[in-house]
Amino acid sequence: SVKVRTFAQAIVTIPNSEVVKKPVINFSRMGKRRVNFTVSLDAGTSPEQLRACSEKIKAMLREHVGVTADPVVALDGIGENFSLMIYFYTKTTVWQEYLTVREEIYYGILDILREQGVSLACPRRLVHITPAEKAVGEL
């Protein structure tokens, strides 16, 4: 059998007969780590602001020492708000270093949005309140 330690440090025992039936992913042999997320922008953002944000985010990713070549930033949705898809790989596979690179990118994106006068989208709900009928016994 094969013994594998989980992220939570538990030991999982897998019979050899199961191991040979399925692919085995060895995360310790990764060459890079993927980062993939969406940034939702306020519907009042102009096309010029969207383009500027997209280009500046791409440039920031290309210049970041912890990011591999060819990051993707693309307008990914139009509706109640706009969505920018951001997709790239970090050069490191070390978990803590990966988190640091990702956090630096998040802060960089927030700085770019602020510079461009763009706000993150907030969920909007329109609530209509109508007067309740008179309660029983009320005059």
N, C-alpha and C positions, 0 to 999 in steps of 0.2 A: 504494500500500500504506500501511498504518498501522503505525507503530513504537510499541511499548509497552515501558516499562521495568518489569521485575518488582521484587518486594520485595527480591530478592537482587541487584538492579542489572543484571541481564542484559537485553539488548534482544531483544524478540520482534517479528518482522515478520509482519504478517497481511495477506494479499491483500485488496483491497477487495471482491472477490466473496464472501469469507467474512464480512466485517464487515457487509454489508447483509443477510445471512441470519440473523444472531443478534443478540439484544439486547446492548447495550454498557452495562456497569455502570461508572459514573464515581464511584469511591469518594471523590474529592476534593470532590464535591458533596453528600455526606451531610449531613444536618442534625443527626444524633445517632448514637451507637453503641450497639448492643445488648449487654447482659450477660445471660447465661443459664447457670445452673449449679445443681447439686443439692448439698445438705449432708446427709450421712448421719449420723443420730444413733443412739446406743446404744439397743438394744431395751428397756432398763430405764427409759427415759424415760417419765414418766407423761403422761396426756392433758393434765393441767393445765400441766405444764412445756412440752409441745409448743405448746399454745395461747399461753402467755406468750411463748415464744421467737418464734413466728410474729408476734404482735402487736408485740412490741418491734422486731423486724427491719423490719417494715413502717413503723413510726413512724420508725426511724432513716433509712430510705431516703427517706421523705417530707420529712424535715428536712434532708437532705444537699443542699448548694447545687449539687453537681455532677450531681444526678439529676433527670430529668424527672418530671412528675406520674404518678400511677397505677402505682406498682410492684406487682408480684404476688409474694406469698409464700403458698405453699399446701402442705399435706400432700400428698405425691405418691406415697408408697409405704409399705406396711405389710408386713413380712416378717421376715427375719432382723434387720432394723433399720428405722428410720423414715427417710423421705426428705422433706426440705423443698425444694421447687422455688423458686428465686429468679430473678425475671425483671424487668429494668428497662432503661432507656436512660440513657446519660450525655448531658449537654448538650453536651459537647465532642466533636469528631471528631478532634482532634489526638492522635496515638497516645500520646505520653508523658503527656499530661494524662489521657487515658482510663485508662492503666495506674495512674496515681496515684489516681484516683477509685475504681477497682476494688479496689486494695490497701487503701485506707481502709475500704471496705465490708467486705472480708474481716476486717480487724482488728476492726472494730465488731461483726461477727457473733461472732467468737471471744470478745470481751468479754461480749456478751449471754449466750452459752452458759455461760461461767464464772459469771456472776452468777446464772443460773438453776440452777446445779448439774448441767448437762447435758454429757455427754461425746460426742465424735465417735465414730462406730462404727468398730470395728477388725475386720478380717476374723477370723473365728473358725474354727478347725479342731479337731476332736476326732480325735486320733491314738491308735489302739489298737496297742500293741506286744505281740506274742506271742513267747514264747521260740522261738528257732530250733531246728530239729532238730539232734541231735548231728552234728557234722562227721564225715566219713568218717575212720576210724582213731582216733577219740576213744574212750576207754574209758567 
